[in-house]
Amino acid sequence: MSISGISGAQNLLALFGNGSTSSSSSSSGSSSSSSSSSSSSGTSSNSDLPAQAKFDLEQIQATQNSIDAYTSFNSTLGSVQNALLSVLTNSFATALSGITSSNNGVAYIAPSAATNYAVSVSQLAQVQQIETNLSGTSNATDYGPSGATQVYNTGSLQIQVGNVDTSNSSFTASSTPVTVHVTDGSLAGIAAAINGANAGVTASVVSDGTNYQLKLAGPNTGAANGFEITGTDTGSGFDTLAGLNYTAAGGGPSGPGTNNTNYGNTSAPIQEAEDAEYTVNGQQYGAPSNLNVPVAAGINLNLLTTGSTIISQPQAPTSIVNAANNLVSTINGVFQVVQQYIGSGGPLENDPSILQEFQNDVTLALNSSYGNGTTALLSQLGITQQADGTYAINTTQLSQAYQQDPNGTQNLMSQVASALMQVVQGYSGQYGSVTNQLNQLQNQEGIYDGEYQIDSQVQTTSNAQAAAAVQAYNLLSLATGGTVSPYTNEV
């Protein structure tokens, strides 16, 4: 038979399709369905074709079915990418909305804080500070308006930084003592010598409005940043550097002028080195600083004064819950599609490797650990894989995880969504596995199409030759007057 005017594998399938496309058209896209409907309207039967041509058509049909299936699955991956973008959007939305402090004058929310706790601050962390006291001195004018007059003898000061425990009046050194050489006994001279020695203590000359005083401060807040001073020189009386002696644990001066009444050059405390003291739901805690004070996992406060406050945070916000639900429904949906394609009767039942590999890569991304923080696994958010391979979410556990680590929860959701988008891109992108497979199948279909053209043309030529032979034989029969019987069988 002639195949004039028919070209391309799709038209060949329309004329000679065996009907197998219809069984996969429901899950393989519209092109497969159109091939099936056209095949039933063909005017010829595959029985008219030689065996090789029939085989070619079968290969074309099978290849087209696979092309339809991969094309449809590639479209599904596009939908997955859009769903993952929604997960990313929800993950970043209002991560810390709703966090409040009932009394911002006591404590306000530090950048990473978020929880529901009752906090009571009984003591703020302090820097140890001492200063010389000029009250009642008979030679206050010796300090002068610039504080540059010689007041103390020359000699040395030994400064030792360490931990102060005022509860038992103890001091524990934490570093090697630093010796400060005093060659100028004025307040300004002593301050310059201390600051130049890098002893962990800073010195300054301050005024009370009439007189000048030497003021020393520790390196930072907290009981671990206390210090002691011991002065040594060859002089005596209230000009001696021993008048600057200060024993941190004793809470006051030592040496000459201990009674801090008649000796204006005696060191006296302004405040001791102390830790912040506070309770959380009745439990006592301490901290060396008033900034980013830890209250619980992922919770930090900045303390301003003593008092009580309630730190409140709602459950995990709707955006995070939506992100988790979108993630779980998207994954379960694409896993269901994969099983429809590679399961029994599916269009890719005999070619499951690429979709199986895709599902394995998705599962690996979902079960991997992300980052170095305390929240690194989806299972910590209540998102876990079930026995049947699908995923489920425990929203109560998600809320608890968000309360403990809101930033970590948000970051983990966005990292997982980003990782899954990379997996999808590895299959549906320009050089992805599904894209490459489609290109190979389309090339293979072209090859089968060419083979069919050749094999079916051979049969058409043979039929024409046979018909011509019958006609010639019958003419011969007529010419011989019937001596040769005519051939009446149809070729």
Secondary structure, 3 states (H helix, E strand, C coil): CCCCCCCCHHHHHHHHCCCCHHHHHHHHCHHHHHHHHHHCCCCCCHHHCCHHHHHHHHHHHHHHHHHHHHHHHHHHHHHHHHHHHHHHHHHCCCCCCCCEECCCCCEEECCCCCCCEEEEEEECCEEEEEEECCCCCCCHHHHCCCCCCCCCCCEEEEEEEEEEECCCCEEEECCCCEEEEECCCCHHHHHHHHHHCCCCCEEEEEECCCCEEEEEEEEEECHHHEEEEEEECCCCHHHCHHHHCEECCCCEECCCCCCCCCCCCCEEEEECCECEEEEECCEEEEECCCCCEEEECCEEEEECCCEEEEEECCCCCHHHHHHHHHHHHHHHHHHHHHHHHHCCCCCCCCCCHHHHHHHHHHHHHHHCCCCCCCCCCHHHHCEEECCCCCEEECHHHHHHHHHHCHHHHHHHHHHHHHHHHHHHHHHHCCCCHHHHHHHHHHHHHHHHHHHHHHHHHHHHHHHHHHHHHHHHHHHHHHHCCCCCCCCCCCC
